């Protein structure tokens, strides 16, 4: 194996097909997005080069600022919701003493395998202001708390974030559970010999050893929140007004509704840079912790 890894030419030829596919399918389109963001382009022809004009308009656009604010709210909300619940549920299911572990494992993951459209339609029925299950439940309990859940400009983004977090928590749960299963049982036995309780074993053994899993989960949830689109498109169309716009929805509307592809590509470029920045920050934070531990 060491001899194989020392052969740089063999490594190059084995990785070349994957690099070519990645370049054609991912890297080249991203480069084109950045190039077209400098053009006044309607999607046809070559367009007119206008330099940074699209970016200047974008940064002056109040909807752009609102979109970034919504992306931040969305990302933080789903990250806290998903990772917190996924951690608790994964720790509970991994305990041999938990009854109905197999049923719980399947139940938590069911929303993940459902279509996003189905999930959104389900929650639209639950959140309906007139006949929705949630308002009807409050009414049955005698509570005067009838709400237009998706019509409130201040709360609509939180409601949509909850729908997304509810569906994809099971994915984070599966990652957490897989990470816990990979931890050798010897560590827990050693902790018990030292007199550690179950809670102490999880805080001193499980959670520290799930560091790489948490890194992946944070990356998925934060980047997923920044580029959120489907729930807004199905449930609110960016409304009420523009209260649930995200940068992805702004890009979609500019490019595919208003045929301002150059402006839409500028928004897409910012989105790509934001996702890259999030990944770099997460990697830096976790690498910094590793350095402190070594020191």
C-alpha positions in Angstrom: 0.0 0.0 0.0 2.8 2.4 0.9 4.4 1.6 -2.5 1.2 2.5 -4.3 0.7 5.8 -2.5 4.3 6.8 -3.3 3.5 6.4 -7.0 2.3 9.9 -7.9 1.7 9.0 -11.5 -0.7 6.1 -10.6 -2.5 8.4 -8.2 -2.9 11.0 -10.9 -4.4 8.6 -13.5 -6.8 7.0 -10.9 -8.1 10.4 -9.8 -8.2 12.0 -13.3 -11.7 10.6 -14.3 -13.2 11.9 -11.1 -11.5 15.3 -11.5 -12.7 15.6 -15.1 -16.3 14.8 -14.1 -16.1 17.2 -11.2 -14.7 20.0 -13.5 -17.3 19.5 -16.2 -20.3 19.1 -13.9 -19.4 21.4 -11.0 -16.4 23.6 -11.5 -17.1 24.9 -15.0 -20.7 25.9 -14.3 -19.6 27.8 -11.2 -17.0 29.7 -13.2 -19.6 30.5 -15.8 -21.9 31.9 -13.1 -19.2 34.3 -12.0 -18.4 35.3 -15.6 -22.0 36.0 -16.5 -22.6 38.0 -13.4 -20.6 40.8 -15.1 -23.0 40.9 -18.0 -26.4 42.5 -18.7 -27.8 39.2 -20.1 -31.4 38.0 -20.7 -30.4 34.3 -21.1 -30.0 34.6 -24.9 -27.1 35.7 -27.0 -23.8 36.9 -25.6 -25.0 39.8 -23.4 -23.3 43.1 -22.7 -20.4 43.5 -20.4 -21.2 45.9 -17.6 -18.5 45.2 -15.0 -19.6 45.3 -11.4 -22.9 47.1 -12.1 -25.0 44.0 -11.2 -23.2 43.8 -7.8 -23.7 47.5 -7.2 -27.4 47.1 -7.8 -27.5 44.0 -5.6 -25.8 45.6 -2.6 -28.2 48.6 -2.8 -31.2 46.3 -3.0 -33.2 46.2 0.3 -34.5 42.7 -0.7 -30.9 41.5 -0.9 -30.4 42.6 2.7 -33.6 41.0 3.8 -32.7 37.8 2.0 -29.4 37.6 3.9 -31.2 38.3 7.2 -33.7 35.5 6.4 -30.9 33.1 5.5 -29.2 33.8 8.8 -32.4 33.2 10.7 -33.2 30.1 8.8 -29.7 28.6 9.2 -29.4 29.3 12.9 -32.9 28.0 13.6 -32.6 24.7 11.7 -29.1 24.1 13.0 -30.1 24.5 16.7 -33.3 22.5 16.2 -31.8 19.7 14.2 -28.5 19.1 16.0 -30.0 19.4 19.4 -32.9 17.0 18.9 -30.7 14.7 16.7 -28.1 14.4 19.5 -30.8 13.7 22.2 -32.6 11.2 20.0 -29.4 9.4 18.9 -28.1 9.1 22.4 -31.5 7.7 23.5 -31.8 5.2 20.7 -28.2 4.0 21.1 -29.0 3.1 24.7 -29.8 -0.7 24.9 -32.3 0.1 27.8 -34.5 2.3 25.6 -37.7 0.5 24.7 -39.0 0.5 21.1 -35.6 1.5 19.8 -36.2 0.1 16.3 -39.6 1.9 16.0 -38.1 5.2 17.2 -35.2 4.9 14.7 -37.6 4.4 11.8 -40.0 7.1 13.0 -37.4 9.8 13.2 -36.2 9.1 9.7 -39.6 8.8 7.9 -39.9 12.6 7.1 -36.5 12.5 5.4 -37.7 9.9 2.7 -40.9 12.0 2.0 -40.9 14.4 -0.9 -40.4 18.0 0.0 -43.6 18.9 -1.9 -45.6 16.3 0.2 -44.1 17.7 3.4 -44.9 21.3 2.5 -48.5 20.4 1.5 -48.9 18.5 4.7 -47.8 21.5 6.8 -49.9 23.9 4.6 -52.9 21.9 5.6 -51.9 21.9 9.3 -51.1 25.7 9.3 -54.2 26.8 7.3 -55.7 29.8 9.1 -59.3 28.7 8.6 -59.4 25.0 8.8 -55.9 24.0 9.7 -55.3 21.3 12.3 -53.2 23.6 14.6 -55.8 26.3 14.9 -58.6 23.8 15.3 -56.6 22.1 18.1 -56.3 25.5 19.9 -60.0 26.0 19.4 -60.9 22.6 20.8 -58.8 23.3 23.9 -60.6 26.6 24.4 -57.6 28.7 23.6 -58.2 32.0 21.8 -55.0 31.7 19.8 -56.0 31.6 16.1 -53.1 32.5 13.9 -52.4 33.2 10.3 -49.1 31.3 10.5 -47.8 32.1 7.1 -49.3 35.5 6.6 -47.3 37.2 9.4 -44.3 39.0 8.0 -42.4 38.7 11.3 -43.0 35.0 11.9 -43.4 33.4 8.5 -39.7 32.7 8.1 -39.6 30.9 11.5 -42.6 28.8 10.5 -40.9 27.7 7.2 -37.7 27.1 9.0 -39.5 24.8 11.4 -41.0 22.8 8.5 -37.5 22.3 7.0 -36.0 21.4 10.4 -38.8 18.9 11.1 -38.2 17.1 7.9 -34.4 17.0 7.9 -33.8 16.4 11.6 -33.9 12.6 10.8 -31.0 13.0 8.4 -28.8 14.5 11.2 -30.1 11.9 13.6 -28.9 9.1 11.2 -25.4 10.7 11.0 -25.3 11.1 14.8 -26.4 7.5 15.4 -23.8 6.2 12.9 -21.1 8.2 14.7 -22.1 6.8 18.1 -22.1 3.2 16.7 -18.6 3.7 15.5 -17.3 4.5 19.0 -15.6 1.4 20.5 -17.5 -0.1 23.4 -14.3 -0.4 25.4 -14.3 3.4 26.0 -17.7 3.2 27.8 -16.6 0.2 29.8 -13.5 2.1 30.9 -15.6 5.0 31.9 -17.9 2.8 34.0 -14.9 1.3 35.7 -13.8 4.8 36.6 -17.3 5.4 38.1 -18.8 7.6 35.4 -22.6 7.8 35.1 -24.3 7.5 31.7 -24.5 11.3 31.5 -20.8 11.7 32.3 -19.9 8.9 29.8 -21.8 10.8 27.1 -20.3 14.2 27.9 -16.7 12.9 28.4 -16.7 10.2 25.7 -19.5 10.3 23.2 -19.8 14.0 22.4 -16.0 14.6 22.1 -15.6 11.6 19.8 -18.5 12.9 17.7 -16.5 16.0 16.8 -16.1 15.1 13.1 -19.8 14.1 12.9 -20.8 17.5 14.4 -18.5 19.2 11.8 -20.4 17.5 9.0 -23.8 18.2 10.5 -23.0 21.9 11.0 -21.8 22.2 7.4 -24.9 20.5 6.0 -27.4 22.6 8.1 -25.7 26.0 7.8 -25.1 25.7 4.0 -28.5 24.2 3.6 -30.1 27.1 5.4 -28.2 29.7 3.4 -29.4 28.2 0.1 -33.0 27.4 1.2 -35.5 27.7 -1.6 -38.0 24.9 -2.0 -40.1 25.5 1.2 -40.4 29.2 0.3 -41.3 28.5 -3.3 -44.1 26.0 -2.4 -45.5 27.5 0.8 -45.3 31.3 0.4 -43.8 32.2 -3.0 -41.5 34.5 -1.0 -44.4 36.2 0.7 -46.1 37.8 2.4 -44.6 40.5 0.3 -41.0 39.6 0.3 -40.8 38.6 3.9 -39.5 35.0 3.2 -37.1 35.8 0.4 -33.7 34.1 0.5 -30.8 34.7 -1.8 -31.7 31.6 -3.7 -35.3 32.8 -4.2 -34.0 36.3 -5.2 -31.8 34.6 -7.8 -34.6 32.5 -9.1 -37.0 35.4 -9.4 -34.4 37.7 -11.1 -33.3 35.0 -13.6 -36.3 33.0 -14.4 -39.2 35.4 -13.8 -37.7 38.8 -14.8 -35.1 37.4 -17.2 -32.3 39.4 -15.6 -29.9 36.5 -15.7 -26.8 38.7 -15.1 -28.4 40.0 -11.9 -29.4 36.5 -10.9 -25.9 35.2 -11.5 -24.5 38.0 -9.3 -26.8 36.8 -6.5 -25.7 33.2 -7.2 -22.1 34.2 -7.0 -22.6 35.8 -3.6 -24.4 32.6 -2.5 -21.5 30.4 -3.6 -19.0 32.7 -1.7 -21.2 32.5 1.4 -21.3 28.7 1.3 -17.5 28.6 0.8 -17.0 31.0 3.7 -19.2 28.9 6.0 -17.2 25.7 5.1 -13.9 27.5 5.7 -15.0 29.0 9.0 -16.3 25.6 10.3 -13.0 23.9 9.2 -11.0 26.6 10.8 -12.9 26.4 14.1 -12.6 22.6 14.4 -8.9 22.7 13.3 -8.3 25.4 16.0 -9.7 23.1 18.6 -7.5 20.3 17.5 -4.5 22.5 17.8 -5.4 23.4 21.4 -5.9 19.8 22.3 -2.5 18.9 21.0 -0.9 21.8 22.9 
